[in-house]
Amino acid sequence: MKTLAEIEYAAMQLAEPERATLADHIMASLTSGTEIDRLWLEEAERRLQEVRAGMVETLDADEVMAEMRAL
């Protein structure tokens, strides 16, 4: 069995997309899907309330894409 340091070293040798996938798998193993779903729902509800309260500015998707292309 490998030590934590050996595993970490091996993981850091992976390309960034592979490290991101590995991180996603590890995080998923730490929290249940139900908990993640609940947290995302809370975040979505918080953001909706901010929009309804006028606390944030919304942008049209075409406007966002045009700004991104300009970069």
C-alpha positions in Angstrom: 0.0 0.0 0.0 1.3 3.5 -0.9 1.7 6.2 1.6 -0.3 9.4 1.4 2.8 11.3 0.3 3.3 8.8 -2.5 -0.3 9.1 -3.6 -0.2 12.9 -3.5 3.1 13.0 -5.5 1.6 10.7 -8.1 -1.6 12.8 -8.3 0.4 16.0 -8.8 2.1 14.4 -11.9 -1.3 14.1 -13.6 -2.5 16.7 -16.2 -4.8 19.3 -14.7 -8.0 17.8 -16.2 -7.1 14.4 -14.7 -6.4 16.1 -11.3 -9.7 17.8 -11.5 -11.5 14.5 -12.2 -9.6 12.8 -9.3 -10.6 15.7 -7.0 -14.2 15.4 -8.0 -14.2 11.6 -7.3 -12.6 12.1 -3.9 -15.0 14.9 -3.0 -18.0 12.7 -4.1 -16.7 10.0 -1.8 -16.7 12.4 1.2 -20.2 13.7 0.9 -23.4 12.0 -0.2 -25.2 13.0 -3.3 -28.2 14.0 -1.3 -26.1 16.4 0.7 -24.6 17.9 -2.4 -28.0 18.3 -4.0 -29.4 20.0 -0.9 -26.5 22.4 -0.8 -26.9 23.3 -4.5 -30.6 23.8 -4.0 -29.9 26.2 -1.1 -27.4 28.1 -3.3 -29.8 28.3 -6.2 -32.6 29.6 -3.9 -30.2 32.2 -2.4 -29.2 33.4 -5.8 -32.9 33.6 -6.9 -33.7 35.7 -3.9 -30.8 38.1 -4.7 -32.1 38.5 -8.3 -35.7 39.1 -7.1 -34.4 41.6 -4.5 -32.5 43.5 -7.2 -29.2 42.8 -5.3 -27.5 41.5 -8.5 -27.5 42.5 -12.1 -28.5 39.9 -14.6 -27.1 39.8 -18.1 -28.5 38.4 -21.3 -26.7 35.2 -22.4 -25.9 36.8 -25.8 -24.4 39.8 -24.1 -22.2 37.6 -21.9 -21.0 35.6 -24.9 -20.2 38.7 -26.8 -18.1 40.0 -23.9 -16.3 36.7 -23.7 -15.5 36.7 -27.4 -14.1 40.2 -27.1 -11.6 39.0 -24.5 
